[in-house]
Amino acid sequence: MKRYIGIWLDHEKATLVTLVNDFVELAHLNAEDVYNTHIMHGNSSFTHFGHQDMNSERRIERRHREHLHHFYRTIIGEIQNAEKIYIAGPGEAKFELKKEMKRIKKLAAKVAAVEDEDKMSDQEVISMVRDFFDED
């Protein structure tokens, strides 16, 4: 029984399509639901060294990276049992996910392709994944 998984993702959400023979399963992961953090802007204080912004750009960037890391690890947890994986999406998220997957050698070897794709409806994602694996 072959199990293929196609993923369409950006930094906000992921759509996972699992194909097992003729059966199709669709799942959604929302980055905010996976790791709900609140980045507060403009929180500052006055110290004896003067006015200092407590939420520096570096801290905000670090939280954002941690947020994405957790999001990608959640996706990886969902695709562990795939035989082949196809990744698509509009920005850098697809490459960041693939980089995260390289830490798990068995999983990284399952990536069949990473391609650019604009925003898509669920039906378009299902068709894209089916078309990709039908060529296989």
C-alpha positions in Angstrom: 0.0 0.0 0.0 1.7 3.2 -1.2 1.3 6.3 0.9 2.1 9.6 -0.8 1.8 13.0 0.8 1.6 16.4 -0.9 2.0 19.6 1.0 1.1 23.1 0.0 2.3 25.6 2.6 3.2 29.2 3.4 4.2 30.7 6.7 0.6 30.8 7.9 -0.9 27.5 7.0 -0.3 24.1 5.5 -2.6 21.9 3.4 -1.7 18.2 3.6 -3.0 15.7 1.0 -2.5 12.1 1.7 -3.0 9.6 -1.1 -3.4 5.9 -0.2 -4.3 4.0 -3.3 -7.6 5.7 -4.4 -8.3 7.2 -1.0 -7.6 11.0 -0.5 -7.3 12.6 3.0 -7.2 16.3 3.4 -5.8 18.0 6.5 -5.1 21.6 7.4 -2.6 23.0 9.9 -2.7 26.6 10.9 0.5 28.1 12.2 -1.3 30.2 14.8 -3.2 27.2 16.1 0.0 25.1 16.3 2.0 27.6 18.3 0.0 30.4 19.7 2.4 33.2 20.7 1.6 36.8 21.2 4.4 39.2 20.2 3.9 42.4 22.0 5.0 45.5 20.2 5.9 48.8 21.8 6.4 47.5 25.4 9.2 49.7 26.7 10.5 50.8 30.0 12.6 53.6 31.4 15.7 52.5 33.3 18.6 54.5 34.9 20.4 53.9 31.5 17.6 55.7 29.7 14.6 54.7 27.6 15.1 51.1 26.2 12.7 49.1 24.1 12.2 45.7 25.8 11.0 44.0 22.6 13.9 44.4 20.4 13.9 43.4 16.7 16.1 40.5 17.5 13.8 39.2 20.1 10.8 39.5 17.8 12.8 37.7 15.0 13.9 34.9 17.4 10.2 34.3 18.4 9.2 34.2 14.8 11.9 31.7 14.0 10.9 29.6 17.0 7.2 29.8 15.9 8.1 28.6 12.4 10.4 25.8 13.7 7.5 24.5 15.8 5.1 24.7 12.9 7.5 22.8 10.6 8.1 20.1 13.3 4.4 19.6 13.6 4.1 19.1 9.8 7.0 16.6 10.0 5.2 14.7 12.7 2.2 14.4 10.4 4.2 13.1 7.4 6.5 10.6 9.0 4.8 7.5 7.5 4.9 8.8 3.9 6.6 6.8 1.2 7.1 9.9 -1.0 6.6 13.6 -0.3 5.8 16.5 -2.6 6.2 20.1 -1.3 4.8 23.2 -3.0 4.0 26.8 -2.0 4.5 30.4 -2.9 7.4 31.6 -0.7 10.4 30.4 1.3 8.4 28.2 3.7 8.7 25.1 1.4 12.5 25.4 1.4 12.6 26.0 5.2 10.5 22.9 5.7 12.8 20.9 3.5 15.8 22.2 5.4 14.1 21.1 8.7 13.4 17.7 7.2 17.1 17.2 6.4 17.7 16.7 10.1 15.8 13.4 9.7 17.8 11.5 7.0 15.1 8.9 6.3 12.5 11.6 5.8 14.6 13.9 3.7 15.3 11.0 1.2 11.5 10.8 0.7 11.1 14.3 -0.8 10.3 13.8 -4.5 10.2 17.5 -5.4 9.8 21.1 -4.1 8.1 23.5 -6.5 6.7 27.0 -6.6 2.9 27.2 -6.6 0.6 30.2 -5.9 -2.3 30.2 -3.5 -4.7 27.3 -4.3 -8.1 26.0 -3.2 -8.3 22.7 -1.5 -9.5 21.0 -4.7 -6.6 22.6 -6.7 -4.1 21.2 -4.1 -5.7 17.8 -4.3 -5.5 17.9 -8.2 -1.9 19.1 -8.1 -0.9 16.3 -5.7 -2.7 13.6 -7.7 -1.2 14.9 -11.0 2.3 14.9 -9.5 2.1 11.3 -8.2 0.2 10.0 -11.3 3.3 10.8 -13.3 5.3 8.6 -10.9 
